[in-house]
Amino acid sequence: MSRSLTTHQRIALAKLVEGATITEAARAAGVKRPTCSAWVNRNGLFQERLREAQERALRHAGMKLANAASYAVDCLLDCMKAPSEHSHAKVAAARTTLAAASRYGAYAGIAMPGDTNGHGQTVNVQVNTGLSTVPGEDAPERGEPLEVEAEEVHEVDEREAQGVTQ
């Protein structure tokens, strides 16, 4: 028995990974919808290759999201150092990007600062931007290094982990 997909199956698989419906994938592959549906639901080799392709696509998206998150942090720091008329839109985009990166990290099992680890422990990371909160004090020059301080891991009780305060 052959352990490779047919040309029609490879086309359908590529379309499904891109987000196409079974009907759209079947049309692109030149087969009827029930045939494509059978591949998706009952063909072990097709299911395995589809899962592998989806995992590769997700890892690729995760790498792009990690790069975007780094850019988002830079954007936030730039807006903090030198606000402009476009800062509001940039901050909103950066927040959305960082939220998506956090969700991806949770999905992929990547620990993010402030996350609990299932043992009631959390790690908090604080970034010291060097920006003064005292009016009239100068901000650091662009490109000046920032200090990053990590706090000790501390125990979090169940109520704190759920956000319950007294």
C-alpha positions as CSV (number, residue, x, y, z in Angstrom):
1,M,0.0,0.0,0.0
2,S,1.3,3.4,-0.9
3,R,2.2,5.8,1.9
4,S,1.9,9.0,-0.2
5,L,-1.0,11.2,-1.1
6,T,-2.3,11.5,-4.6
7,T,-2.0,14.8,-6.5
8,H,-5.7,15.5,-5.8
9,Q,-5.2,14.8,-2.1
10,R,-2.2,17.1,-1.9
11,I,-4.1,19.9,-3.5
12,A,-7.1,19.4,-1.1
13,L,-4.7,19.3,1.9
14,A,-3.0,22.5,0.9
15,K,-6.3,24.3,0.5
16,L,-7.6,23.0,3.9
17,V,-4.4,24.2,5.6
18,E,-5.0,27.6,4.0
19,G,-8.5,27.6,5.7
20,A,-10.7,26.5,2.8
21,T,-13.8,24.6,3.5
22,I,-14.1,20.9,2.4
23,T,-16.3,22.1,-0.5
24,E,-13.7,24.6,-1.6
25,A,-10.8,22.1,-1.2
26,A,-12.8,19.5,-3.2
27,R,-13.4,22.0,-6.0
28,A,-9.8,23.0,-6.1
29,A,-8.6,19.4,-6.2
30,G,-11.1,18.5,-8.9
31,V,-13.0,15.9,-6.8
32,K,-16.5,15.7,-5.4
33,R,-17.2,17.0,-1.9
34,P,-18.0,13.5,-0.5
35,T,-14.6,12.3,-1.7
36,C,-12.8,15.1,0.1
37,S,-14.9,14.6,3.2
38,A,-14.0,10.9,3.3
39,W,-10.3,11.8,3.1
40,V,-10.7,14.3,6.0
41,N,-12.9,12.0,8.2
42,R,-11.8,8.4,7.4
43,N,-8.4,8.3,5.6
44,G,-5.7,7.8,8.2
45,L,-2.8,8.9,6.0
46,F,-4.6,12.0,4.8
47,Q,-5.6,12.9,8.4
48,E,-2.0,12.4,9.6
49,R,-0.6,14.6,6.8
50,L,-3.3,17.2,7.4
51,R,-2.5,17.3,11.1
52,E,1.3,17.6,10.4
53,A,0.7,20.4,7.9
54,Q,-1.6,22.2,10.3
55,E,1.0,21.9,13.0
56,R,3.7,23.3,10.7
57,A,1.5,26.2,9.7
58,L,0.7,26.9,13.4
59,R,4.4,26.9,14.3
60,H,5.2,29.2,11.4
61,A,2.4,31.6,12.5
62,G,3.7,31.4,16.1
63,M,7.2,32.4,14.9
64,K,5.8,35.3,13.0
65,L,3.7,36.3,16.0
66,A,6.7,36.2,18.3
67,N,8.5,38.5,15.9
68,A,5.5,40.8,15.8
69,A,5.3,40.8,19.6
70,S,8.9,41.9,19.8
71,Y,8.1,44.7,17.4
72,A,5.0,45.6,19.5
73,V,7.1,46.0,22.6
74,D,9.5,48.3,20.7
75,C,6.5,50.3,19.4
76,L,5.1,50.7,23.0
77,L,8.5,51.8,24.2
78,D,8.7,54.3,21.4
79,C,5.3,55.7,22.2
80,M,6.2,56.0,25.8
81,K,9.4,57.8,25.0
82,A,8.0,60.2,22.3
83,P,4.2,60.2,22.1
84,S,2.8,61.3,18.7
85,E,-0.6,61.9,17.2
86,H,-0.5,58.3,16.0
87,S,0.4,56.8,19.4
88,H,-3.1,55.7,20.2
89,A,-3.5,53.6,17.1
90,K,0.0,52.2,17.5
91,V,-0.6,51.3,21.2
92,A,-3.9,49.6,20.3
93,A,-2.2,47.5,17.5
94,A,0.6,46.6,19.9
95,R,-1.8,45.5,22.6
96,T,-3.8,43.4,20.2
97,T,-0.5,41.8,19.0
98,L,0.7,41.1,22.5
99,A,-2.7,39.6,23.5
100,A,-2.6,37.3,20.5
101,A,1.0,36.3,21.3
102,S,0.0,35.5,24.9
103,R,-3.0,33.4,23.7
104,Y,-0.7,31.5,21.2
105,G,1.8,31.0,24.1
106,A,-0.9,29.5,26.2
107,Y,-2.1,27.2,23.4
108,A,1.5,26.1,22.6
109,G,2.4,25.6,26.2
110,I,4.9,28.4,26.3
111,A,5.1,30.1,29.7
112,M,4.6,33.9,29.5
113,P,5.6,36.3,32.3
114,G,2.9,36.4,34.9
115,D,1.5,33.0,34.0
116,T,0.9,30.4,36.7
117,N,2.6,27.1,36.1
118,G,-0.1,24.7,37.4
119,H,1.8,24.4,40.7
120,G,0.5,27.7,42.0
121,Q,3.8,29.6,41.1
122,T,4.2,32.6,38.9
123,V,7.1,34.6,37.5
124,N,6.7,38.4,37.2
125,V,8.9,40.3,34.9
126,Q,9.2,44.0,35.2
127,V,10.8,46.3,32.5
128,N,12.4,49.4,33.8
129,T,12.2,51.8,30.8
130,G,14.2,54.4,32.6
131,L,11.4,56.9,31.9
132,S,10.9,59.3,34.8
133,T,7.4,59.8,36.2
134,V,8.7,63.1,37.7
135,P,7.7,66.1,35.5
136,G,10.6,67.9,34.0
137,E,13.1,65.0,34.2
138,D,14.7,63.9,30.9
139,A,14.0,60.6,29.3
140,P,16.9,58.4,28.2
141,E,18.3,58.8,24.7
142,R,16.9,56.5,22.0
143,G,18.8,53.2,21.9
144,E,19.9,53.5,25.5
145,P,19.7,50.0,27.1
146,L,16.8,49.2,29.3
147,E,17.0,47.3,32.6
148,V,15.0,44.1,32.9
149,E,14.4,42.8,36.4
150,A,12.9,39.4,37.2
151,E,11.2,38.9,40.5
152,E,11.5,35.7,42.5
153,V,9.0,32.9,41.8
154,H,6.4,33.1,44.5
155,E,3.6,30.9,45.6
156,V,0.1,32.0,44.5
157,D,-2.8,30.7,46.4
158,E,-5.9,29.5,44.6
159,R,-7.9,32.7,45.2
160,E,-5.1,35.0,43.9
161,A,-4.7,32.8,40.8
162,Q,-8.4,33.3,40.1
163,G,-8.1,37.1,40.6
164,V,-10.1,37.1,43.8
165,T,-9.1,40.0,46.1
166,Q,-10.2,40.6,49.7
